[in-house]
Amino acid sequence: MSIENVSRLKRNRGVPVAIRRKLLEKYDHACAACGVKDDVVPLELAHLVPTYAGGESSEDNLTILCPNCHRTFDRQPREYEFVSFLTELLKNHPNFSDIQQDILLGREIRYRADLLVNRRLNDTKEVLLIECKTYLALTSGHIHNVIGQLEKYKSSYGNGRMVLAIPATLRATDLSALNAADIEAWDIKYIANNFSKQIEAASPSYYRALFLTRITRPTKKITREQELINSLSSCIPGKNDCYVYQNLVGDILEHLFTPPLGKPIPELSDKLKANRRDFIMPNYTDKGFWSFLRQKYEADYIVIDAKNYSRKVKKSEILQIANYLKPHGAGLFGLIISRKGGDALGCEHTLREQWLVHKKLILVLDDEDVKAMLVAKSDGRQPEEILGQKIEDFRLSM
Protein backbone atom coordinates (compact mmCIF):
# COMPACT_ATOMS: atom_id res chain seq x y z
CA MET A 1 0.00 0.00 0.00
CA SER A 2 1.39 3.40 -0.91
CA ILE A 3 1.71 6.43 1.33
CA GLU A 4 -0.60 8.25 -1.09
CA ASN A 5 -3.39 5.74 -0.40
CA VAL A 6 -2.98 6.07 3.35
CA SER A 7 -3.12 9.84 3.05
CA ARG A 8 -6.57 9.58 1.42
CA LEU A 9 -7.85 8.38 4.79
CA LYS A 10 -8.62 11.49 6.81
CA ARG A 11 -6.23 11.73 9.75
CA ASN A 12 -7.54 11.04 13.23
CA ARG A 13 -5.53 12.04 16.27
CA GLY A 14 -4.23 9.13 18.27
CA VAL A 15 -4.69 6.47 15.56
CA PRO A 16 -1.35 4.97 14.44
CA VAL A 17 -0.58 4.74 10.73
CA ALA A 18 -0.28 0.93 11.04
CA ILE A 19 -3.90 0.64 12.20
CA ARG A 20 -5.07 2.97 9.43
CA ARG A 21 -3.30 0.73 6.90
CA LYS A 22 -4.94 -2.41 8.35
CA LEU A 23 -8.40 -0.84 8.20
CA LEU A 24 -7.96 0.20 4.59
CA GLU A 25 -6.92 -3.35 3.70
CA LYS A 26 -9.78 -4.86 5.73
CA TYR A 27 -12.42 -2.78 3.93
CA ASP A 28 -10.70 -2.79 0.52
CA HIS A 29 -10.22 1.00 0.49
CA ALA A 30 -13.99 1.55 0.63
CA CYS A 31 -16.61 2.96 2.98
CA ALA A 32 -17.86 0.11 5.20
CA ALA A 33 -21.44 1.37 4.83
CA CYS A 34 -21.93 2.45 1.20
CA GLY A 35 -18.86 1.02 -0.53
CA VAL A 36 -17.60 4.24 -2.12
CA LYS A 37 -13.85 3.97 -2.80
CA ASP A 38 -11.16 6.21 -1.37
CA ASP A 39 -10.15 7.33 -4.86
CA VAL A 40 -13.56 9.02 -5.15
CA VAL A 41 -13.80 10.69 -1.74
CA PRO A 42 -11.43 10.84 1.24
CA LEU A 43 -12.59 8.34 3.86
CA GLU A 44 -12.81 8.94 7.60
CA LEU A 45 -12.17 6.84 10.67
CA ALA A 46 -15.23 6.28 12.88
CA HIS A 47 -15.23 4.93 16.42
CA LEU A 48 -17.95 2.40 17.26
CA VAL A 49 -17.78 3.51 20.88
CA PRO A 50 -16.96 7.25 20.81
CA THR A 51 -13.73 8.37 22.46
CA TYR A 52 -15.67 10.66 24.81
CA ALA A 53 -17.52 7.56 26.03
CA GLY A 54 -14.36 5.54 26.59
CA GLY A 55 -13.89 4.09 23.11
CA GLU A 56 -10.36 3.07 22.18
CA SER A 57 -8.52 3.84 18.96
CA SER A 58 -8.07 0.14 18.29
CA GLU A 59 -8.76 -1.93 15.20
CA ASP A 60 -11.77 -3.61 16.84
CA ASN A 61 -13.36 -0.25 17.72
CA LEU A 62 -12.75 1.50 14.40
CA THR A 63 -14.36 1.37 11.00
CA ILE A 64 -13.94 3.39 7.78
CA LEU A 65 -16.74 5.58 6.44
CA CYS A 66 -17.30 8.29 3.87
CA PRO A 67 -18.32 11.71 5.26
CA ASN A 68 -22.03 11.17 4.50
CA CYS A 69 -22.19 7.76 6.18
CA HIS A 70 -20.10 9.06 9.09
CA ARG A 71 -22.76 11.67 9.87
CA THR A 72 -25.45 8.98 9.85
CA PHE A 73 -23.30 6.66 11.95
CA ASP A 74 -22.84 9.27 14.69
CA ARG A 75 -26.61 9.61 15.10
CA GLN A 76 -28.30 7.13 17.43
CA PRO A 77 -30.24 4.83 15.05
CA ARG A 78 -33.97 4.29 15.46
CA GLU A 79 -35.59 0.90 15.94
CA TYR A 80 -37.37 0.99 12.59
CA GLU A 81 -33.95 1.25 10.91
CA PHE A 82 -32.97 -2.07 12.45
CA VAL A 83 -36.29 -3.60 11.34
CA SER A 84 -35.69 -2.35 7.79
CA PHE A 85 -32.11 -3.65 7.83
CA LEU A 86 -33.21 -7.11 9.00
CA THR A 87 -36.02 -7.13 6.43
CA GLU A 88 -33.47 -6.57 3.67
CA LEU A 89 -31.29 -9.41 4.96
CA LEU A 90 -34.26 -11.79 5.06
CA LYS A 91 -35.42 -10.87 1.54
CA ASN A 92 -31.96 -11.67 0.16
CA HIS A 93 -31.57 -14.97 2.02
CA PRO A 94 -32.71 -18.13 0.18
CA ASN A 95 -34.20 -19.73 3.30
CA PHE A 96 -36.78 -16.98 3.87
CA SER A 97 -39.83 -15.88 1.89
CA ASP A 98 -43.12 -13.96 2.19
CA ILE A 99 -41.58 -11.31 4.43
CA GLN A 100 -44.20 -8.97 5.88
CA GLN A 101 -43.27 -5.90 7.92
CA ASP A 102 -45.48 -4.17 10.55
CA ILE A 103 -48.17 -6.82 10.27
CA LEU A 104 -51.41 -6.56 12.30
CA LEU A 105 -52.40 -9.66 14.30
CA GLY A 106 -55.62 -10.61 16.10
CA ARG A 107 -59.25 -9.59 15.80
CA GLU A 108 -60.80 -8.41 19.07
CA ILE A 109 -57.47 -7.26 20.50
CA ARG A 110 -54.97 -6.36 17.81
CA TYR A 111 -51.17 -6.32 17.93
CA ARG A 112 -48.56 -5.04 15.51
CA ALA A 113 -45.66 -7.45 14.94
CA ASP A 114 -42.40 -6.22 13.44
CA LEU A 115 -41.95 -9.10 11.01
CA LEU A 116 -43.88 -12.16 9.83
CA VAL A 117 -41.67 -14.50 7.77
CA ASN A 118 -41.73 -17.99 6.26
CA ARG A 119 -38.56 -20.03 6.83
CA ARG A 120 -37.59 -23.25 5.12
CA LEU A 121 -34.83 -25.37 6.68
CA ASN A 122 -34.17 -28.65 4.86
CA ASP A 123 -37.70 -30.02 4.37
CA THR A 124 -39.26 -28.09 7.25
CA LYS A 125 -41.28 -24.92 6.69
CA GLU A 126 -42.42 -22.67 9.53
CA VAL A 127 -43.72 -19.16 10.17
CA LEU A 128 -41.57 -16.82 12.27
CA LEU A 129 -43.00 -14.02 14.41
CA ILE A 130 -40.03 -11.67 14.84
CA GLU A 131 -39.87 -8.89 17.41
CA CYS A 132 -36.97 -6.44 16.97
CA LYS A 133 -35.51 -4.53 19.92
CA THR A 134 -32.68 -2.01 20.13
CA TYR A 135 -32.61 -1.36 23.86
CA LEU A 136 -29.52 0.54 24.96
CA ALA A 137 -29.23 -1.76 27.96
CA LEU A 138 -31.26 -4.96 28.06
CA THR A 139 -32.51 -5.84 31.54
CA SER A 140 -34.32 -8.85 32.98
CA GLY A 141 -37.46 -6.71 32.98
CA HIS A 142 -37.09 -6.07 29.26
CA ILE A 143 -36.68 -9.78 28.57
CA HIS A 144 -39.79 -10.56 30.63
CA ASN A 145 -41.78 -7.95 28.67
CA VAL A 146 -40.55 -9.26 25.31
CA ILE A 147 -41.52 -12.81 26.25
CA GLY A 148 -45.02 -11.65 27.21
CA GLN A 149 -45.29 -9.61 24.01
CA LEU A 150 -44.31 -12.51 21.75
CA GLU A 151 -46.61 -14.91 23.57
CA LYS A 152 -49.52 -12.53 22.87
CA TYR A 153 -48.53 -12.43 19.20
CA LYS A 154 -48.48 -16.21 19.04
CA SER A 155 -51.85 -16.58 20.77
CA SER A 156 -53.37 -14.12 18.27
CA TYR A 157 -51.75 -15.63 15.19
CA GLY A 158 -51.80 -19.33 16.04
CA ASN A 159 -48.93 -21.60 15.09
CA GLY A 160 -45.67 -19.75 14.67
CA ARG A 161 -42.10 -19.71 15.89
CA MET A 162 -41.30 -16.75 18.16
CA VAL A 163 -38.03 -14.86 17.55
CA LEU A 164 -36.32 -11.96 19.33
CA ALA A 165 -33.84 -10.05 17.12
CA ILE A 166 -31.44 -7.59 18.74
CA PRO A 167 -28.14 -5.98 17.59
CA ALA A 168 -26.37 -6.79 20.86
CA THR A 169 -24.97 -9.80 22.70
CA LEU A 170 -27.52 -11.45 24.97
CA ARG A 171 -26.48 -12.62 28.42
CA ALA A 172 -26.57 -16.30 29.38
CA THR A 173 -29.48 -15.58 31.74
CA ASP A 174 -31.40 -13.88 28.91
CA LEU A 175 -30.79 -16.80 26.56
CA SER A 176 -31.97 -19.25 29.23
CA ALA A 177 -35.17 -17.27 29.82
CA LEU A 178 -35.90 -17.07 26.09
CA ASN A 179 -35.15 -20.75 25.59
CA ALA A 180 -37.48 -21.68 28.46
CA ALA A 181 -40.23 -19.71 26.71
CA ASP A 182 -39.44 -21.47 23.39
CA ILE A 183 -38.28 -18.21 21.80
CA GLU A 184 -35.45 -18.20 19.27
CA ALA A 185 -32.73 -15.61 19.96
CA TRP A 186 -31.13 -13.70 17.09
CA ASP A 187 -28.44 -11.57 18.72
CA ILE A 188 -25.51 -9.77 17.06
CA LYS A 189 -23.43 -12.96 16.87
CA TYR A 190 -26.25 -15.05 15.37
CA ILE A 191 -27.12 -12.45 12.74
CA ALA A 192 -23.47 -11.86 11.79
CA ASN A 193 -22.83 -15.61 11.41
CA ASN A 194 -26.03 -16.52 9.56
CA PHE A 195 -26.43 -13.50 7.28
CA SER A 196 -22.81 -12.60 6.49
CA LYS A 197 -23.27 -12.58 2.68
CA GLN A 198 -26.48 -10.57 2.95
CA ILE A 199 -24.82 -8.04 5.28
CA GLU A 200 -21.98 -7.47 2.81
CA ALA A 201 -24.51 -6.84 0.03
CA ALA A 202 -26.90 -4.73 2.13
CA SER A 203 -27.72 -1.08 1.48
CA PRO A 204 -25.62 1.57 3.26
CA SER A 205 -26.69 2.00 6.88
CA TYR A 206 -25.47 2.24 10.44
CA TYR A 207 -26.28 -1.44 10.99
CA ARG A 208 -24.42 -2.61 7.90
CA ALA A 209 -21.29 -0.87 9.17
CA LEU A 210 -21.81 -2.24 12.68
CA PHE A 211 -22.24 -5.85 11.53
CA LEU A 212 -19.41 -5.63 8.99
CA THR A 213 -17.09 -4.73 11.84
CA ARG A 214 -18.30 -7.83 13.66
CA ILE A 215 -17.84 -10.07 10.60
CA THR A 216 -14.29 -8.90 9.91
CA ARG A 217 -13.18 -9.41 13.52
CA PRO A 218 -10.76 -12.37 13.83
CA THR A 219 -12.79 -15.30 15.18
CA LYS A 220 -9.91 -16.88 17.12
CA LYS A 221 -8.90 -13.66 18.84
CA ILE A 222 -9.92 -13.36 22.49
CA THR A 223 -10.96 -9.79 23.14
CA ARG A 224 -9.78 -7.84 26.15
CA GLU A 225 -13.39 -7.77 27.33
CA GLN A 226 -13.58 -11.58 27.28
CA GLU A 227 -10.27 -11.82 29.15
CA LEU A 228 -11.69 -9.62 31.91
CA ILE A 229 -14.94 -11.61 32.01
CA ASN A 230 -12.93 -14.83 32.37
CA SER A 231 -10.87 -13.29 35.18
CA LEU A 232 -14.03 -12.18 36.96
CA SER A 233 -15.56 -15.65 36.67
CA SER A 234 -12.42 -17.29 38.09
CA CYS A 235 -12.14 -14.88 41.04
CA ILE A 236 -13.61 -16.63 44.10
CA PRO A 237 -15.97 -14.52 46.25
CA GLY A 238 -14.79 -14.13 49.83
CA LYS A 239 -12.06 -12.62 51.97
CA ASN A 240 -9.15 -14.62 50.51
CA ASP A 241 -9.44 -13.03 47.06
CA CYS A 242 -10.55 -9.56 48.17
CA TYR A 243 -7.37 -7.85 46.91
CA VAL A 244 -7.38 -9.86 43.69
CA TYR A 245 -10.96 -8.70 43.12
CA GLN A 246 -10.14 -5.09 43.98
CA ASN A 247 -7.28 -4.99 41.46
CA LEU A 248 -9.48 -6.66 38.84
CA VAL A 249 -12.26 -4.11 39.36
CA GLY A 250 -9.69 -1.35 38.87
CA ASP A 251 -8.59 -2.90 35.57
CA ILE A 252 -12.21 -3.28 34.44
CA LEU A 253 -13.11 0.31 35.34
CA GLU A 254 -10.09 1.68 33.49
CA HIS A 255 -10.83 -0.44 30.42
CA LEU A 256 -14.49 0.58 30.36
CA PHE A 257 -14.35 4.25 31.21
CA THR A 258 -10.81 5.68 30.77
CA PRO A 259 -11.07 7.87 28.80
CA PRO A 260 -13.30 9.87 29.20
CA LEU A 261 -12.92 9.48 32.98
CA GLY A 262 -9.53 9.77 34.62
CA LYS A 263 -7.73 6.59 35.64
CA PRO A 264 -9.00 4.98 38.87
CA ILE A 265 -7.12 6.38 41.87
CA PRO A 266 -6.91 3.57 44.46
CA GLU A 267 -7.64 3.67 48.19
CA LEU A 268 -8.23 7.34 48.91
CA SER A 269 -9.45 8.58 52.29
CA ASP A 270 -10.81 11.95 53.38
CA LYS A 271 -8.76 14.36 55.50
CA LEU A 272 -9.94 12.86 58.79
CA LYS A 273 -8.91 9.37 57.57
CA ALA A 274 -12.29 8.15 58.76
CA ASN A 275 -13.80 7.34 55.37
CA ARG A 276 -11.76 5.42 52.80
CA ARG A 277 -12.85 4.29 49.36
CA ASP A 278 -11.38 1.75 46.99
CA PHE A 279 -11.33 3.96 43.88
CA ILE A 280 -11.97 7.53 42.77
CA MET A 281 -12.33 8.34 39.06
CA PRO A 282 -12.07 12.06 38.16
CA ASN A 283 -14.88 13.23 35.89
CA TYR A 284 -13.88 16.23 33.76
CA THR A 285 -16.02 15.27 30.78
CA ASP A 286 -17.85 18.12 29.06
CA LYS A 287 -20.32 16.07 26.99
CA GLY A 288 -22.24 12.82 26.94
CA PHE A 289 -23.41 10.62 29.80
CA TRP A 290 -20.70 11.57 32.29
CA SER A 291 -21.25 15.29 31.76
CA PHE A 292 -24.95 14.76 32.43
CA LEU A 293 -24.08 12.80 35.57
CA ARG A 294 -21.84 15.58 36.82
CA GLN A 295 -24.45 18.27 36.20
CA LYS A 296 -27.50 16.43 37.55
CA TYR A 297 -25.98 14.30 40.32
CA GLU A 298 -22.87 16.29 41.29
CA ALA A 299 -20.63 13.48 40.06
CA ASP A 300 -17.42 15.52 39.93
CA TYR A 301 -15.64 12.34 40.98
CA ILE A 302 -16.97 8.80 40.69
CA VAL A 303 -16.60 7.11 44.08
CA ILE A 304 -16.33 3.31 43.89
CA ASP A 305 -16.22 0.50 46.42
CA ALA A 306 -15.35 -3.07 45.38
CA LYS A 307 -16.91 -5.77 47.58
CA ASN A 308 -15.84 -9.38 46.98
CA TYR A 309 -18.49 -10.62 49.38
CA SER A 310 -20.03 -14.06 49.12
CA ARG A 311 -23.21 -12.43 50.47
CA LYS A 312 -25.29 -9.51 49.24
CA VAL A 313 -24.50 -5.91 50.15
CA LYS A 314 -26.36 -4.67 53.22
CA LYS A 315 -27.30 -1.35 54.82
CA SER A 316 -23.91 -0.88 56.51
CA GLU A 317 -22.01 -0.90 53.19
CA ILE A 318 -24.36 1.75 51.77
CA LEU A 319 -23.77 3.99 54.78
CA GLN A 320 -20.00 3.53 54.46
CA ILE A 321 -19.85 4.90 50.93
CA ALA A 322 -22.50 7.53 51.73
CA ASN A 323 -20.21 8.97 54.43
CA TYR A 324 -17.62 9.72 51.73
CA LEU A 325 -20.10 11.47 49.41
CA LYS A 326 -20.09 15.22 50.12
CA PRO A 327 -21.27 18.13 47.95
CA HIS A 328 -18.03 20.08 48.52
CA GLY A 329 -15.85 16.96 48.35
CA ALA A 330 -15.95 14.10 45.87
CA GLY A 331 -19.58 14.74 44.96
CA LEU A 332 -22.80 12.83 45.52
CA PHE A 333 -22.56 9.84 43.17
CA GLY A 334 -21.17 6.45 44.16
CA LEU A 335 -20.89 2.89 42.87
CA ILE A 336 -20.67 -0.32 44.88
CA ILE A 337 -19.39 -3.12 42.66
CA SER A 338 -20.10 -6.45 44.30
CA ARG A 339 -20.50 -10.09 43.41
CA LYS A 340 -24.19 -10.57 44.23
CA GLY A 341 -25.66 -7.06 44.36
CA GLY A 342 -27.69 -5.68 47.26
CA ASP A 343 -30.29 -7.30 49.48
CA ALA A 344 -33.95 -6.46 49.06
CA LEU A 345 -34.48 -5.03 52.55
CA GLY A 346 -31.81 -2.93 54.27
CA CYS A 347 -29.83 -2.12 51.14
CA GLU A 348 -32.79 -1.06 49.01
CA HIS A 349 -34.33 1.01 51.81
CA THR A 350 -31.04 2.78 52.55
CA LEU A 351 -30.41 3.58 48.87
CA ARG A 352 -33.82 5.27 48.71
CA GLU A 353 -33.26 7.09 51.99
CA GLN A 354 -29.88 8.46 50.87
CA TRP A 355 -31.42 9.78 47.67
CA LEU A 356 -34.59 11.25 49.20
CA VAL A 357 -32.98 12.84 52.24
CA HIS A 358 -29.40 13.61 51.16
CA LYS A 359 -29.59 13.60 47.33
CA LYS A 360 -26.83 10.98 47.25
CA LEU A 361 -27.25 8.59 44.33
CA ILE A 362 -25.61 5.20 44.91
CA LEU A 363 -25.80 2.28 42.48
CA VAL A 364 -25.09 -1.32 43.47
CA LEU A 365 -23.80 -3.51 40.63
CA ASP A 366 -23.34 -7.29 40.57
CA ASP A 367 -21.30 -9.64 38.38
CA GLU A 368 -23.97 -9.68 35.68
CA ASP A 369 -23.98 -5.89 35.45
CA VAL A 370 -20.19 -5.81 35.12
CA LYS A 371 -20.25 -8.50 32.44
CA ALA A 372 -23.03 -6.64 30.61
CA MET A 373 -20.87 -3.51 30.46
CA LEU A 374 -17.92 -5.49 29.10
CA VAL A 375 -20.12 -7.20 26.51
CA ALA A 376 -21.57 -3.83 25.49
CA LYS A 377 -18.08 -2.47 24.86
CA SER A 378 -17.17 -5.60 22.89
CA ASP A 379 -20.31 -5.14 20.77
CA GLY A 380 -19.40 -1.56 19.93
CA ARG A 381 -21.95 -0.03 22.30
CA GLN A 382 -21.35 2.34 25.19
CA PRO A 383 -20.90 0.48 28.51
CA GLU A 384 -22.34 3.37 30.50
CA GLU A 385 -25.71 2.48 28.95
CA ILE A 386 -26.01 -0.12 31.71
CA LEU A 387 -25.45 2.54 34.38
CA GLY A 388 -27.99 4.80 32.68
CA GLN A 389 -30.55 1.99 32.74
CA LYS A 390 -29.88 1.35 36.45
CA ILE A 391 -30.43 5.04 37.22
CA GLU A 392 -33.61 5.07 35.15
CA ASP A 393 -34.98 1.99 36.92
CA PHE A 394 -34.17 3.47 40.33
CA ARG A 395 -35.67 6.90 39.64
CA LEU A 396 -38.85 5.52 38.08
CA SER A 397 -39.35 3.16 41.04
CA MET A 398 -39.54 6.05 43.51
C-alpha positions in Angstrom: 0.0 0.0 0.0 1.4 3.4 -0.9 1.7 6.4 1.3 -0.6 8.3 -1.1 -3.4 5.7 -0.4 -3.0 6.1 3.3 -3.1 9.8 3.0 -6.6 9.6 1.4 -7.8 8.4 4.8 -8.6 11.5 6.8 -6.2 11.7 9.7 -7.5 11.0 13.2 -5.5 12.0 16.3 -4.2 9.1 18.3 -4.7 6.5 15.6 -1.3 5.0 14.4 -0.6 4.7 10.7 -0.3 0.9 11.0 -3.9 0.6 12.2 -5.1 3.0 9.4 -3.3 0.7 6.9 -4.9 -2.4 8.3 -8.4 -0.8 8.2 -8.0 0.2 4.6 -6.9 -3.4 3.7 -9.8 -4.9 5.7 -12.4 -2.8 3.9 -10.7 -2.8 0.5 -10.2 1.0 0.5 -14.0 1.5 0.6 -16.6 3.0 3.0 -17.9 0.1 5.2 -21.4 1.4 4.8 -21.9 2.5 1.2 -18.9 1.0 -0.5 -17.6 4.2 -2.1 -13.9 4.0 -2.8 -11.2 6.2 -1.4 -10.2 7.3 -4.9 -13.6 9.0 -5.2 -13.8 10.7 -1.7 -11.4 10.8 1.2 -12.6 8.3 3.9 -12.8 8.9 7.6 -12.2 6.8 10.7 -15.2 6.3 12.9 -15.2 4.9 16.4 -18.0 2.4 17.3 -17.8 3.5 20.9 -17.0 7.2 20.8 -13.7 8.4 22.5 -15.7 10.7 24.8 -17.5 7.6 26.0 -14.4 5.5 26.6 -13.9 4.1 23.1 -10.4 3.1 22.2 -8.5 3.8 19.0 -8.1 0.1 18.3 -8.8 -1.9 15.2 -11.8 -3.6 16.8 -13.4 -0.2 17.7 -12.7 1.5 14.4 -14.4 1.4 11.0 -13.9 3.4 7.8 -16.7 5.6 6.4 -17.3 8.3 3.9 -18.3 11.7 5.3 -22.0 11.2 4.5 -22.2 7.8 6.2 -20.1 9.1 9.1 -22.8 11.7 9.9 -25.5 9.0 9.8 -23.3 6.7 12.0 -22.8 9.3 14.7 -26.6 9.6 15.1 -28.3 7.1 17.4 -30.2 4.8 15.0 -34.0 4.3 15.5 -35.6 0.9 15.9 -37.4 1.0 12.6 -33.9 1.3 10.9 -33.0 -2.1 12.5 -36.3 -3.6 11.3 -35.7 -2.4 7.8 -32.1 -3.7 7.8 -33.2 -7.1 9.0 -36.0 -7.1 6.4 -33.5 -6.6 3.7 -31.3 -9.4 5.0 -34.3 -11.8 5.1 -35.4 -10.9 1.5 -32.0 -11.7 0.2 -31.6 -15.0 2.0 -32.7 -18.1 0.2 -34.2 -19.7 3.3 -36.8 -17.0 3.9 -39.8 -15.9 1.9 -43.1 -14.0 2.2 -41.6 -11.3 4.4 -44.2 -9.0 5.9 -43.3 -5.9 7.9 -45.5 -4.2 10.6 -48.2 -6.8 10.3 -51.4 -6.6 12.3 -52.4 -9.7 14.3 -55.6 -10.6 16.1 -59.3 -9.6 15.8 -60.8 -8.4 19.1 -57.5 -7.3 20.5 -55.0 -6.4 17.8 -51.2 -6.3 17.9 -48.6 -5.0 15.5 -45.7 -7.5 14.9 -42.4 -6.2 13.4 -41.9 -9.1 11.0 -43.9 -12.2 9.8 -41.7 -14.5 7.8 -41.7 -18.0 6.3 -38.6 -20.0 6.8 -37.6 -23.2 5.1 -34.8 -25.4 6.7 -34.2 -28.6 4.9 -37.7 -30.0 4.4 -39.3 -28.1 7.3 -41.3 -24.9 6.7 -42.4 -22.7 9.5 -43.7 -19.2 10.2 -41.6 -16.8 12.3 -43.0 -14.0 14.4 -40.0 -11.7 14.8 -39.9 -8.9 17.4 -37.0 -6.4 17.0 -35.5 -4.5 19.9 -32.7 -2.0 20.1 -32.6 -1.4 23.9 -29.5 0.5 25.0 -29.2 -1.8 28.0 -31.3 -5.0 28.1 -32.5 -5.8 31.5 -34.3 -8.9 33.0 -37.5 -6.7 33.0 -37.1 -6.1 29.3 -36.7 -9.8 28.6 -39.8 -10.6 30.6 -41.8 -7.9 28.7 -40.6 -9.3 25.3 -41.5 -12.8 26.3 -45.0 -11.6 27.2 -45.3 -9.6 24.0 -44.3 -12.5 21.8 -46.6 -14.9 23.6 -49.5 -12.5 22.9 -48.5 -12.4 19.2 -48.5 -16.2 19.0 -51.9 -16.6 20.8 -53.4 -14.1 18.3 -51.8 -15.6 15.2 -51.8 -19.3 16.0 -48.9 -21.6 15.1 -45.7 -19.8 14.7 -42.1 -19.7 15.9 -41.3 -16.8 18.2 -38.0 -14.9 17.6 -36.3 -12.0 19.3 -33.8 -10.0 17.1 -31.4 -7.6 18.7 -28.1 -6.0 17.6 -26.4 -6.8 20.9 -25.0 -9.8 22.7 -27.5 -11.5 25.0 -26.5 -12.6 28.4 -26.6 -16.3 29.4 -29.5 -15.6 31.7 -31.4 -13.9 28.9 -30.8 -16.8 26.6 -32.0 -19.2 29.2 -35.2 -17.3 29.8 -35.9 -17.1 26.1 -35.1 -20.8 25.6 -37.5 -21.7 28.5 -40.2 -19.7 26.7 -39.4 -21.5 23.4 -38.3 -18.2 21.8 -35.5 -18.2 19.3 -32.7 -15.6 20.0 -31.1 -13.7 17.1 -28.4 -11.6 18.7 -25.5 -9.8 17.1 -23.4 -13.0 16.9 -26.2 -15.1 15.4 -27.1 -12.4 12.7 -23.5 -11.9 11.8 -22.8 -15.6 11.4 -26.0 -16.5 9.6 -26.4 -13.5 7.3 -22.8 -12.6 6.5 -23.3 -12.6 2.7 -26.5 -10.6 2.9 -24.8 -8.0 5.3 -22.0 -7.5 2.8 -24.5 -6.8 0.0 -26.9 -4.7 2.1 -27.7 -1.1 1.5 -25.6 1.6 3.3 -26.7 2.0 6.9 -25.5 2.2 10.4 -26.3 -1.4 11.0 -24.4 -2.6 7.9 -21.3 -0.9 9.2 -21.8 -2.2 12.7 -22.2 -5.8 11.5 -19.4 -5.6 9.0 -17.1 -4.7 11.8 -18.3 -7.8 13.7 -17.8 -10.1 10.6 -14.3 -8.9 9.9 -13.2 -9.4 13.5 -10.8 -12.4 13.8 -12.8 -15.3 15.2 -9.9 -16.9 17.1 -8.9 -13.7 18.8 -9.9 -13.4 22.5 -11.0 -9.8 23.1 -9.8 -7.8 26.1 -13.4 -7.8 27.3 -13.6 -11.6 27.3 -10.3 -11.8 29.1 -11.7 -9.6 31.9 -14.9 -11.6 32.0 -12.9 -14.8 32.4 -10.9 -13.3 35.2 -14.0 -12.2 37.0 -15.6 -15.6 36.7 -12.4 -17.3 38.1 -12.1 -14.9 41.0 -13.6 -16.6 44.1 -16.0 -14.5 46.3 -14.8 -14.1 49.8 -12.1 -12.6 52.0 -9.1 -14.6 50.5 -9.4 -13.0 47.1 -10.6 -9.6 48.2 -7.4 -7.8 46.9 -7.4 -9.9 43.7 -11.0 -8.7 43.1 -10.1 -5.1 44.0 -7.3 -5.0 41.5 -9.5 -6.7 38.8 -12.3 -4.1 39.4 -9.7 -1.3 38.9 -8.6 -2.9 35.6 -12.2 -3.3 34.4 -13.1 0.3 35.3 -10.1 1.7 33.5 -10.8 -0.4 30.4 -14.5 0.6 30.4 -14.3 4.3 31.2 -10.8 5.7 30.8 -11.1 7.9 28.8 -13.3 9.9 29.2 -12.9 9.5 33.0 -9.5 9.8 34.6 -7.7 6.6 35.6 -9.0 5.0 38.9 -7.1 6.4 41.9 -6.9 3.6 44.5 -7.6 3.7 48.2 -8.2 7.3 48.9 -9.5 8.6 52.3 -10.8 11.9 53.4 -8.8 14.4 55.5 -9.9 12.9 58.8 -8.9 9.4 57.6 -12.3 8.2 58.8 -13.8 7.3 55.4 -11.8 5.4 52.8 -12.9 4.3 49.4 -11.4 1.7 47.0 -11.3 4.0 43.9 -12.0 7.5 42.8 -12.3 8.3 39.1 -12.1 12.1 38.2 -14.9 13.2 35.9 -13.9 16.2 33.8 -16.0 15.3 30.8 -17.9 18.1 29.1 -20.3 16.1 27.0 -22.2 12.8 26.9 -23.4 10.6 29.8 -20.7 11.6 32.3 -21.2 15.3 31.8 -25.0 14.8 32.4 -24.1 12.8 35.6 -21.8 15.6 36.8 -24.4 18.3 36.2 -27.5 16.4 37.5 -26.0 14.3 40.3 -22.9 16.3 41.3 -20.6 13.5 40.1 -17.4 15.5 39.9 -15.6 12.3 41.0 -17.0 8.8 40.7 -16.6 7.1 44.1 -16.3 3.3 43.9 -16.2 0.5 46.4 -15.3 -3.1 45.4 -16.9 -5.8 47.6 -15.8 -9.4 47.0 -18.5 -10.6 49.4 -20.0 -14.1 49.1 -23.2 -12.4 50.5 -25.3 -9.5 49.2 -24.5 -5.9 50.1 -26.4 -4.7 53.2 -27.3 -1.3 54.8 -23.9 -0.9 56.5 -22.0 -0.9 53.2 -24.4 1.7 51.8 -23.8 4.0 54.8 -20.0 3.5 54.5 -19.8 4.9 50.9 -22.5 7.5 51.7 -20.2 9.0 54.4 -17.6 9.7 51.7 -20.1 11.5 49.4 -20.1 15.2 50.1 -21.3 18.1 47.9 -18.0 20.1 48.5 -15.9 17.0 48.4 -15.9 14.1 45.9 -19.6 14.7 45.0 -22.8 12.8 45.5 -22.6 9.8 43.2 -21.2 6.4 44.2 -20.9 2.9 42.9 -20.7 -0.3 44.9 -19.4 -3.1 42.7 -20.1 -6.5 44.3 -20.5 -10.1 43.4 -24.2 -10.6 44.2 -25.7 -7.1 44.4 -27.7 -5.7 47.3 -30.3 -7.3 49.5 -34.0 -6.5 49.1 -34.5 -5.0 52.5 -31.8 -2.9 54.3 -29.8 -2.1 51.1 -32.8 -1.1 49.0 -34.3 1.0 51.8 -31.0 2.8 52.6 -30.4 3.6 48.9 -33.8 5.3 48.7 -33.3 7.1 52.0 -29.9 8.5 50.9 -31.4 9.8 47.7 -34.6 11.2 49.2 -33.0 12.8 52.2 -29.4 13.6 51.2 -29.6 13.6 47.3 -26.8 11.0 47.2 -27.3 8.6 44.3 -25.6 5.2 44.9 -25.8 2.3 42.5 -25.1 -1.3 43.5 -23.8 -3.5 40.6 -23.3 -7.3 40.6 -21.3 -9.6 38.4 -24.0 -9.7 35.7 -24.0 -5.9 35.4 -20.2 -5.8 35.1 -20.2 -8.5 32.4 -23.0 -6.6 30.6 -20.9 -3.5 30.5 -17.9 -5.5 29.1 -20.1 -7.2 26.5 -21.6 -3.8 25.5 -18.1 -2.5 24.9 -17.2 -5.6 22.9 -20.3 -5.1 20.8 -19.4 -1.6 19.9 -21.9 0.0 22.3 -21.3 2.3 25.2 -20.9 0.5 28.5 -22.3 3.4 30.5 -25.7 2.5 28.9 -26.0 -0.1 31.7 -25.4 2.5 34.4 -28.0 4.8 32.7 -30.5 2.0 32.7 -29.9 1.4 36.5 -30.4 5.0 37.2 -33.6 5.1 35.1 -35.0 2.0 36.9 -34.2 3.5 40.3 -35.7 6.9 39.6 -38.8 5.5 38.1 -39.3 3.2 41.0 -39.5 6.0 43.5 
